[in-house]
Amino acid sequence: MGLAKTEIFTENQNELALIGKVFAHPARIAILQHLFKVKACVCGDLVDEIGLAQPTVSQHLKELRNMGLIKGDVEGTSVCYCVNVANWNEMKDKFKAFLDQGIELDQECC
């Protein structure tokens, strides 16, 4: 199997691709939407809210946490999750800059 060759791309390109990968699953989108909606740390109700098995939800939470978009606080035997606002805003700014490029074009080029 070949290498991904991510080293030939810029740090920004690699980071945008990782962010895109995190957003590529609807369960992760649903988790983030729920966390924004409740505006608080959420422990056990994510499984009920999302409708997936607990190990599956845990895997999606792990992906979001690894990307730094959420953070977790240990409360007894459970972990409560919330949006990492600072990292969310940083990611949003990077993605907005990427999506806004070329906006100033007045006409189609092809």
N, C-alpha and C positions, 0 to 999 in steps of 0.2 A: 504494500500500500504506500502511495506517495505521501510526501509531506504537504502540509497545508500552505507552506511558503509564506506564512504571515509576516516573516521578517523582511520581506521586500516591500511591505506597505508601511505607511506612516503610523505612528502611535494613535493619532486621531482616527485614521481609517479603521484600524483594528478595534478601537474602543467603540466606534459607531456600529461596527459589525456585531460586537458582543451585545450591545444594547438592543440591536435589532433581533438578535437571537433570543434574548430574554423576552421580548415582546411577541415572539413568534408562536406562542402557545396561548390559546384562549383562557386556560385555567389561570395562568399568571396575570392576564389582564383582569380577570374576574376577581382575583385576590386583591390586586391593587385597587380596583374600583371599590371593593368592600371596605378596605382599610381607609380610603379617602372618605367614604360615606359615613362611617362610624366615628371618624376623627378621634380614635382612641386605640389603645392596645387591645388586641384580640387574641384570646387563647384558644379555647376549645371549639368555638362555634364556626370556625372556618370550614371544617369538614361538613357540617350541616349546610352551611351557606353555599359552598361550591358543589356539593353533591358527588364528590369523588372519595375514594377510600383514603383513610388516614395516611398510609405510607405514600400515596401519590401526592397528596397535598403537602406532606413534609418535603418531598423531593422538589416540588415547585417553590416552596418557601426557601429551601436551600439555594436554589438558583437565584432567586431574588435577593437573598441575603449576600451571596457571593458577589453579586454585581453591586451591592451596597445600596440598593434601592429601598430595602427595609432593614429594620434592626429589631432585635429581640431581647427582652428582659426576662430573666429566670424568676418565676414566682412559684416557689415550692417545687413541685415535680413537673410543672408545665412552663412553657415559654410563651410570653405574650409578645405579639408582633405589632409594629406600627411603621408608617412610612418614615424613612430617613430624609427629612425635609431638605437638609443642606445638600445631600447627594442627589436628591430628586431635582432640585433647582439647577444644580451644575449639569446634570445629564440633559435636562430640558433645554438649557442654553446651548449646549453643544449640538443637540439634534435640531434645534431651531435654526442655528447658523447653517447647518448642512441643508436643511429643507428650504431656507430662504435664498440660497445661492441661485443666481440666474433669474430671479424675480424681475429684475430690471429690463430683461429682454423685451423689446416692443413687438417682435414678430417671431414667427417660427423660423428656424434656420434650415430645416429640411422639408 
